[in-house]
Amino acid sequence: MATKIIRPESREEWLKYRESGIGSSEVATIVGLNPWESPYQLWRRKLGLDPAKQENFAMKAGHYLEDAVAQFWHDETGCEIIKRSAIDWLIVNTEKPYMRVSPDRTYWLTGLPHNAQNKGILECKTTQMSIDADDLPKHWFCQVQYQLGVAELQEGSLAWLCSGREFGYKNLSFVPDFFAWLCEEVDRFWVDNIQGKKEPEARTVQDVLIKFNRHTDGKVIEISDEIFEAYQGLKQVKEEIAALEEKKTAFENAIKLGFGDAEAISYGGQTLATWKAPKPSQKFDDKAFKAAHPDLFKEFSKEVQGARRFLLK
């Protein structure tokens, strides 16, 4: 493989370049290892059926805090971060231009001459999760491996800042077999699903709701044994929950009998529970308004499609 470097003139231009291929933040989605997005949802976004992701506060904060995470990592490792890598840039595979990555930072490998081959990739993360260095999030691992493979580098490091209070990092070496598998899946997704516009199968409930936000009246389908087993399991769990809810209600009622007009109960000086009425609040009486002003009610009313409702029979 061969690569080229693209250095856009603005962040907007950089975002446009990223949209034209498969980046490292998307590869875990393609192989089903991203807990936040499915291949079907990514496909819809890539084809413009759904809008591009809008940068929210957490995404913006993560971008701004890359410098802080990189500085923590430098302090811990002593490795020299390449200053020019802090800008928005891309590494593109010239044989497969849809394979493109934007490393957060690169750094010089310790004890080696400063040249194009003796670099490492640093991926910076900010998160609210507690991270175990020996059990990294799978989508993070995919991201670094894809970056290393496309950039044709052998060493990388993943650094994270948890809740602004805990820093950690893990050095990662390139795994050729894993990258080869990622390439196969990315190639298939790009050729079949993006270029060929083949719709991926729905893998999550959210996929089903996006694809079929309404049911088809009168349509009944015969399910598989696997789904029937899930149905039986759910029925059993619901019966167990109902029994527990009955016990819960009985205990609650027994406790409430001890309140009288008190707002709290205690035992041995320890407050155990409170039972207080909320402050009065204002509520719009839409039924009364409709009866008094039917024309005005109709003028400012609109039909809203509700979500599909799941009922167990």
VEXDRENDO-365686 format. One record per atom (N, C-alpha, C): residue in three letters; z, y, x. Coordinates in pm, whole numbers, plus 50000, padded with zeros to 5 digits. Layout:
<atoms>
AlaZYX;...
</atoms>
This chain:
<atoms>
Met500004988150085;Met500005000050000;Met500005012450088;Ala499555023350031;Ala499555036150101;Ala500115046650005;Thr500665057250062;Thr501305067449980;Thr500805081350016;Lys501015090549924;Lys500785104749951;Lys501925112749891;Ile502165124349946;Ile503235133149900;Ile502635144449817;Ile503265147149702;Ile502865158549618;Ile504055167949609;Arg503805180449641;Arg504875190549632;Arg504455201249531;Pro504815199549405;Pro504415209149300;Pro504985223049328;Glu504325233049271;Glu504745246949292;Glu505895250949201;Ser506135243549095;Ser507225246849003;Ser507805234148945;Arg508995235248886;Arg509625223648822;Arg508795219048702;Glu508185228448631;Glu507355224948515;Glu506165216448560;Glu505555220448672;Glu504415212748725;Glu504875198948770;Trp506065198348829;Trp506635185548873;Trp506855176248754;Leu507365181648643;Leu507575173648523;Leu506245168248468;Lys505195176248476;Lys503875171848431;Lys503375160248516;Tyr503575161148647;Tyr503175150148736;Tyr503945137348702;Arg505215138848670;Arg506035127148638;Arg505555120248511;Glu505095128148414;Glu504635122548287;Glu503375114148303;Ser502655116048415;Ser501365109448433;Ser501465095748498;Gly502655090348505;Gly502815077248566;Gly504145071048528;Ile504535060848601;Ile505805053948579;Ile506755057648692;Gly507805065148658;Gly508775069348758;Gly509915059448770;Ser510765061848869;Ser511855052448895;Ser512905052248785;Ser513035063248709;Ser513995063448599;Ser513495055748477;Glu512215051548481;Glu511605044448367;Glu511415029648392;Val511455025448518;Val511125011548549;Val512145001848491;Ala513425005548489;Ala514434996748431;Ala514214994848281;Thr513695005048216;Thr513365003948074;Thr512284993448053;Ile511264993648136;Ile510134984348123;Ile510594969848136;Val511544967248227;Val512004953448248;Val513204949948161;Gly513574958948069;Gly514634955947974;Gly516044957148027;Leu516234965148133;Leu517564966448193;Leu518184980248174;Asn517544988548093;Asn518095001848064;Asn518835001347932;Pro520165003447932;Pro520935002547806;Pro520655014047710;Trp519945024547754;Trp519785036547673;Trp518385037847611;Glu517445029547652;Glu516095030647600;Glu515395017247608;Ser514525014547511;Ser513775001947507;Ser512335004347550;Pro511594993547587;Pro510174995147621;Pro509365001347508;Tyr509704997847384;Tyr508975003347270;Tyr509175018447261;Gln510405023147282;Gln510675037447276;Gln509995044847391;Leu509995038947509;Leu509295045047623;Leu507795045747595;Trp507235035147541;Trp505805034647508;Trp505435045847412;Arg506225047847309;Arg505955058347211;Arg505985072147279;Arg506935073947368;Arg507055086747437;Arg505875089047532;Lys505465078547603;Lys504365079847697;Lys503045082747627;Leu502865077347507;Leu501635079547433;Leu501675092247349;Gly502795099447354;Gly502885111947280;Gly503195110047132;Leu503555097747092;Leu503915095446952;Leu505275101646921;Asp506125102247020;Asp507405109147010;Asp507455119947117;Pro508225130647095;Pro508265141347194;Pro508915136947325;Ala508585143947432;Ala509205141147562;Ala510705143947555;Lys511445137347639;Lys512885139647642;Lys513175154047678;Gln514065160147602;Gln514495173747632;Gln515725173347722;Glu515745181947821;Glu516875182147914;Glu518125186947842;Asn519135178247831;Asn520395182047769;Asn521385186747876;Phe522595189947833;Phe523575195347928;Phe523895185348038;Ala524075172547999;Ala524445162348097;Ala523335160648202;Met522085160948157;Met520955159648250;Met520885171748344;Lys521095183648288;Lys521065195748370;Lys522215195848470;Ala523405191548423;Ala524555191048513;Ala524315181148626;Gly523705169548592;Gly523405159748695;Gly522465165248800;His521485173148754;His520535179148849;His521245189348940;Tyr522075197848878;Tyr522785207948957;Tyr523775201749055;Leu524375190449016;Leu525425184349098;Leu524895174949205;Glu523565173649213;Glu523005165349319;Glu523465170249456;Asp523495183249474;Asp523925188849603;Asp525355184549636;Ala526235185049536;Ala527635181349558;Ala527755166549595;Val527045157949520;Val527105143649549;Val526535140849688;Ala525445147349721;Ala524835145549853;Ala525785150049964;Gln526525160949941;Gln527465165850041;Gln528625156150059;Phe529145150749947;Phe530195140649955;Phe529695128550037;Trp528465124550009;Trp527905112950078;Trp527765115850228;His527295127650262;His527175131550403;His528535131450471;Asp529555136550403;Asp530905136850461;Asp531415122750489;Glu531085113350398;Glu531575099550412;Glu530815091750518;Thr529495093950527;Thr528655085650614;Thr528295092250746;Gly528275105550747;Gly527835112650867;Gly526325112950884;Cys525585106850791;Cys524115106650800;Cys523545120450771;Glu522445123650838;Glu521815136650824;Glu520805136650710;Ile521075144750608;Ile520155146050495;Ile519005155250534;Ile517795151450498;Ile516625159550528;Ile516565171050427;Lys516735183250475;Lys516875194750386;Lys515685196450293;Arg514485193950343;Arg513295196450262;Arg513215186850142;Ser513965175850148;Ser513905166150039;Ser514675170749915;Ala515385181849924;Ala516175186649811;Ala515325193249702;Ile514045195649729;Ile513195202149630;Ile512605191549535;Asp511925196049429;Asp511235186849338;Asp509905182649401;Trp509755169649429;Trp508565164549493;Trp508315150249448;Leu507175144649484;Leu506835131049442;Leu506185123249556;Ile506445110349557;Ile505735100949644;Ile504875092349552;Val503575092149577;Val502625085249487;Val501925074049563;Asn501815062349501;Asn501065051249556;Asn499575054149537;Thr498825055249644;Thr497415059049633;Thr496555047949574;Glu496975035349586;Glu496235024249526;Glu496495023349376;Lys497725026249337;Lys498115026049196;Lys498805039349166;Pro498035049849139;Pro498595063249126;Pro499645064749015;Tyr499695055248921;Tyr500715055948816;Tyr502095052048868;Met502175046548988;Met503465043549050;Met503875055649133;Arg504835063249086;Arg505235075649152;Arg506735077549139;Val507375082149244;Val508825083749244;Val509195097549299;Ser510375102049259;Ser510895114949305;Ser512335113049354;Pro512515108749478;Pro513875106649530;Pro514705119349524;Asp516005117849497;Asp516885129549496;Asp516975135649636;Arg517135126949735;Arg517205131449875;Arg516665120249964;Thr516265124050085;Thr516005114250190;Thr516875117950310;Tyr517075108350398;Tyr517935110750515;Tyr517395102950635;Trp517815107450754;Trp517385100650877;Trp518295088650902;Leu517685077350935;Leu518465065450970;Leu519145067851105;Thr520405064751111;Thr521225067651229;Thr520725060151353;Gly520615067551465;Gly520285061451593;Gly518815058551616;Leu517945063051522;Leu516515060451535;Leu515755073651546;Pro514575073351609;Pro513775085651619;Pro513435091151480;His513335104251470;His513005110451343;His511495109451318;Asn511095099651238;Asn509695098351200;Asn509625093151058;Ala508415091951004;Ala508225088650862;Ala508795075050825;Gln508835065650922;Gln509325052150890;Gln510845050950897;Asn511485060050968;Asn512925058850989;Asn513725067850895;Lys513325067550769;Lys514035075050664;Lys514675065450565;Gly515685070550497;Gly516295063250386;Gly516235071950262;Ile516415065750147;Ile516415072950019;Ile517825073449964;Leu518255085349924;Leu519575087149863;Leu519395090749715;Glu519965082849629;Glu519955085549485;Glu521355090349445;Cys521415102049380;Cys522695108449345;Cys522955107249195;Lys524145102949158;Lys524495101149018;Lys525805108248984;Thr525865113748862;Thr527135118448806;Thr527325110848676;Thr528545106248652;Thr528785097548537;Thr530225098648490;Gln530435094648366;Gln531795093548311;Gln532295079148322;Met531405069948359;Met531775055848371;Met532565053348499;Ser533335042748497;Ser533985038048619;Ser533025028448688;Ile532695030848813;Ile531685023148883;Ile532305013648985;Asp531895000948978;Asp532294990849075;Asp531164989249175;Ala531424992149301;Ala530374991549403;Ala529794977549418;Asp530564967249380;Asp530074953449390;Asp529394948849262;Asp529344957349162;Asp528684954049035;Asp528024966648980;Leu527004971349049;Leu526354983949014;Leu525604982748882;Pro525494993748807;Pro524634993548688;Pro523234988948725;Lys522714979548646;Lys521424973348680;Lys520284983448682;His520334993448591;His519235003148590;His519285012148713;Trp520465014448770;Trp520545022048894;Trp519925014249009;Phe520245001249016;Phe519714992749123;Phe518194992249115;Cys517644990548994;Cys516184990448976;Cys515565003349027;Gln516215014448996;Gln515675027549033;Gln515535028649185;Val516575024849258;Val516535026049404;Val515505016449464;Gln515445004149413;Gln514494994449466;Gln513044998949443;Tyr512785004549327;Tyr511435009549297;Tyr511095021249389;Gln512045030049411;Gln511805041349501;Gln511505036649642;Leu512295027149692;Leu512075022049827;Leu510705015449839;Gly510355007549738;Gly509085000549743;Gly507895009849740;Val507905019549650;Val506785028949641;Val506715037649766;Ala507865041649818;Ala507895050149938;Ala507695042350067;Glu507685028850058;Glu507515020050174;Glu508605022250278;Leu509835022950229;Leu511005024450315;Leu511915012350298;Gln512795010150394;Gln513594997850397;Gln515054999850360;Glu515555012050370;Glu516985014250347;Glu517205025650248;Gly518235024150168;Gly518595034550073;Gly520085034650048;Ser520535044249970;Ser521945045249938;Ser522095051349798;Leu523035045949725;Leu523315050749590;Leu524695057149592;Ala524795069849554;Ala526075077149557;Ala526385082349418;Trp527675082249383;Trp528045086549248;Trp529355094349248;Leu529435103249151;Leu530645111149128;Leu531095108148986;Cys532285102448972;Cys532805098248841;Cys533755108848786;Ser533365114648672;Ser534205124348601;Ser534655135848690;Gly533915138448796;Gly534245149348887;Gly535485146748971;Arg535985134248971;Arg537255131549040;Arg537195120049140;Glu536195111649128;Glu536135099949215;Glu534725098349270;Phe534625096949401;Phe533315095349466;Phe533205081249523;Gly531995076049517;Gly531735063149579;Gly530265062049617;Tyr529945052449702;Tyr528545050249738;Tyr528355035749780;Lys527095031449778;Lys526745017849819;Lys525405018249889;Asn525355013150011;Asn524085012250083;Asn523305000250032;Leu521995002150016;Leu521154991549962;Leu519924989650050;Ser519634977250082;Ser518424974050157;Ser517314970150059;Phe516104972250100;Phe514934969050018;Phe514854953949998;Val514584949849873;Val514464935649838;Val513014933249796;Pro512164928249886;Pro510734927049857;Pro510404918949732;Asp511064907449713;Asp510764899049598;Asp511094906049466;Phe512184913349466;Phe512574920549344;Phe511564931549315;Phe511134938749419;Phe510144949249400;Phe508814943549353;Ala508444931749404;Ala507194925449361;Ala507244922349211;Trp508404917849164;Trp508564915249021;Trp508474928248941;Leu509114938848989;Leu509024951748922;Leu507564956348913;Cys506814954549023;Cys505414958749024;Cys504604951148919;Glu504834938048907;Glu504124930048807;Glu504374935448666;Glu505644938448638;Glu506004943248505;Glu505454957348480;Val505514965848582;Val504994979448568;Val503474978948548;Asp502784970648628;Asp501334969148614;Asp500964964748472;Arg501674954648423;Arg501384949448290;Arg501614960148184;Phe502714967548196;Phe503034977848097;Phe501984988848101;Trp501584992948221;Trp500625004048233;Trp499244999948180;Val498784988248220;Val497444983748181;Val497374979848034;Asp498334971447991;Asp498284966447853;Asp498794976547751;Asn499934982647782;Asn500584990947680;Asn500165005647684;Ile499985011247805;Ile499615025347813;Ile498095026947805;Gln497365020647896;Gln495915021847892;Gln495325014447771;Gly495815002347745;Gly495304994347634;Gly495934997747500;Lys496995006147502;Lys497685010547380;Lys498254998947298;Lys498544987647364;Lys499154976347295;Lys500624979547266;Glu501014978147143;Glu502374981647101;Glu503374971047144;Pro504414974747222;Pro505434964847259;Pro506204960147136;Glu506764948447146;Glu507544943247034;Glu508854950847021;Ala509384951146900;Ala510674957646876;Ala511784948546928;Arg512614953847017;Arg513684945847077;Arg515084949947031;Thr515194961646973;Thr516504966646930;Thr516434970846784;Val517614972346724;Val517674976946585;Val517074990946574;Gln517304999346676;Gln516725012846675;Gln515195012146676;Asp514635002446749;Asp513185000546747;Asp512694997646606;Val513394988746537;Val512994985046400;Val513044997146309;Leu514095005246323;Leu514225017046238;Leu513155027446267;Ile512735028546393;Ile511655037746428;Ile510325032646373;Lys510115019646388;Lys508845013546348;Lys508735011946196;Phe509835008046134;Phe509855005745989;Phe511045013145929;Asn510905026345910;Asn512035033945857;Asn512235031545708;Arg511245024945644;Arg511375020845504;Arg511015006145490;His511594999745391;His511254985945361;His509964985445279;Thr509364973745268;Thr508224971545179;Thr508724965145051;Asp508554971844941;Asp509064966944813;Asp508574952844784;Gly509534944144750;Gly509204930544709;Gly508914920944821;Lys508884925544946;Lys508534916845057;Lys509744908945104;Val509584895645114;Val510634886745163;Val510034878145273;Ile510734876645385;Ile510224868245493;Ile511204856945522;Glu510694845645565;Glu511504834145601;Glu511934835845747;Ile513244834845772;Ile513774837445906;Ile513874824545988;Ser514144826346117;Ser514284814946209;Ser515704809346201;Asp515874797446260;Asp517204791146265;Asp518194800146339;Glu517724806846443;Glu518594815446523;Glu519174826746438;Ile518324833146358;Ile518804844046273;Ile519704838746163;Phe519404826646111;Phe520264820846008;Phe521664817946064;Glu521724813646190;Glu523034811346254;Glu523794824546267;Ala523074835246299;Ala523724848446307;Ala524234852646170;Tyr523474849746066;Tyr523894852745929;Tyr525184845345895;Gln525244832245926;Gln526454824545897;Gln527644829745977;Gly527394833346103;Gly528474838746186;Gly529004851846131;Leu528084860546086;Leu528494873446030;Leu529304871645903;Lys528894862145817;Lys529644859745694;Lys531084855345726;Gln531214846745825;Gln532544841945863;Gln533404853345917;Val532794861746002;Val533544873046059;Val533974882845950;Lys533074885445854;Lys533404894645745;Lys534554889245660;Glu534594876045639;Glu535704870145565;Glu537014871745641;Glu536954869845775;Glu538144871545857;Glu538614886045855;Ile537644895345861;Ile537994909545856;Ile538614913145723;Ala538064907645613;Ala538604910445479;Ala540044905745468;Ala540324893945526;Ala541704888845522;Ala542634897845602;Leu542164902545719;Leu542964911645800;Leu543144925145731;Glu542114930045663;Glu542224942745589;Glu543264941545478;Glu543314929845413;Glu544304927645308;Glu545714928245365;Lys545924921745480;Lys547234922345547;Lys547564936545589;Lys546554943545642;Lys546754957345687;Lys547204966145570;Thr546534964845457;Thr546884972845339;Thr548304969845293;Ala548654957145295;Ala550014953245251;Ala551074959445342;Phe550854959045472;Phe551804965145566;Phe551874980345546;Glu550694986745529;Glu550675001245508;Glu551445005145383;Asn551234997745275;Asn551935000945150;Asn553444998945163;Ala553854988545235;Ala555294986245255;Ala555914997845333;Ile555165002945432;Ile555675014245512;Ile555725026945428;Lys554685029545347;Lys554625041645265;Lys555765042545165;Leu556245030845122;Leu557375030845028;Leu558625037045088;Gly558695037545220;Gly559865043145286;Gly559835058245302;Phe558735064845264;Phe558585079145286;Phe559265087845180;Gly559115084245053;Gly559535093644949;Gly558745106444963;Asp559425118144970;Asp558725130844988;Asp558775135745133;Ala559205126945224;Ala559275130745366;Ala557885130645428;Glu557685138745533;Glu556405138845602;Glu556365128845716;Ala557525123745759;Ala557565114245870;Ala558695104345850;Ile558585092845915;Ile559665083045918;Ile559995080046064;Ser561255076446088;Ser561685073446223;Ser562575061046222;Tyr562755055346339;Tyr563635043746355;Tyr564305044946491;Gly565625045746489;Gly566355047446614;Gly566025060446683;Gly565665070546603;Gly565325083646660;Gly563875085046704;Gln563085074246694;Gln561685074746735;Gln560785076346612;Thr559935086446612;Thr558995088446501;Thr557945077546502;Leu557825070746387;Leu556895059446378;Leu555585063046310;Ala555655071746208;Ala554445074946133;Ala554655087746055;Thr553535094046018;Thr553555105645930;Thr552645102845811;Trp552945110045700;Trp552115108645580;Trp552105122245513;Lys551075130145546;Lys551045143945500;Lys549725146845429;Ala549815155745331;Ala548605160145261;Ala547905170745345;Pro546565170545351;Pro545855180745428;Pro545915194145356;Lys545615204845429;Lys545555217945368;Lys544365218745272;Pro544485226245163;Pro543375227445068;Pro542125232745138;Ser540975227645096;Ser539705231945155;Ser538715235245044;Gln537705243145079;Gln536685246944983;Gln535535236644987;Lys535105232344869;Lys534015222844860;Lys532995227744758;Phe531735227544796;Phe530695232044704;Phe530465221644595;Asp530565225844472;Asp530395216944358;Asp528925217244316;Asp528115208344377;Asp526685208644351;Asp526345204444208;Lys527145195744148;Lys526885191544010;Lys527065203143913;Ala528155210843933;Ala528395222343846;Ala527315233043865;Phe526895235043992;Phe525855244944020;Phe524525240643956;Lys524215227743962;Lys522975222843902;Lys522965224943752;Ala524135222543688;Ala524225224343543;Ala524105239043503;Ala524685247843585;Ala524675262143552;Ala523355268943591;His522725264243701;His521495270743751;His520465260043787;Pro519915252943690;Pro518995241843719;Pro517735246243794;Asp517165257843761;Asp515945262343829;Asp516205265843974;Leu517315272743999;Leu517665276444136;Leu518005264044219;Phe518675254644156;Phe519015242144225;Phe517735234844267;Lys516765234544178;Lys515505227744207;Lys514735234844318;Glu514805248144320;Glu514075255844420;Glu514585253044562;Phe515905251044574;Phe516495249344707;Phe516855234744736;Ser516305225544659;Ser516535211344684;Ser515285205144745;Lys515475194944826;Lys514355187744884;Lys514685172944891;Glu513665164744887;Glu513835150344894;Glu514025146145039;Val515065138245063;Val515375133645199;Val515375118445199;Gln514635112545294;Gln514575098045304;Gln515855092845372;Gly516605084845300;Gly517815079045357;Gly517505067545450;Ala518475063545529;Ala518305052445621;Ala518325039245544;Arg517695029145603;Arg517735015945541;Arg519155010845538;Arg519565005145426;Arg520935000445407;Arg520984985245415;Phe521844980345502;Phe521964965845523;Phe523074960345435;Leu522734950545351;Leu523724944045263;Leu523654928945284;Leu524784922645305;Leu524854908245322;Leu525074901745186;Lys524224891945152;Lys524314885045023;Lys525084871945036;
</atoms>
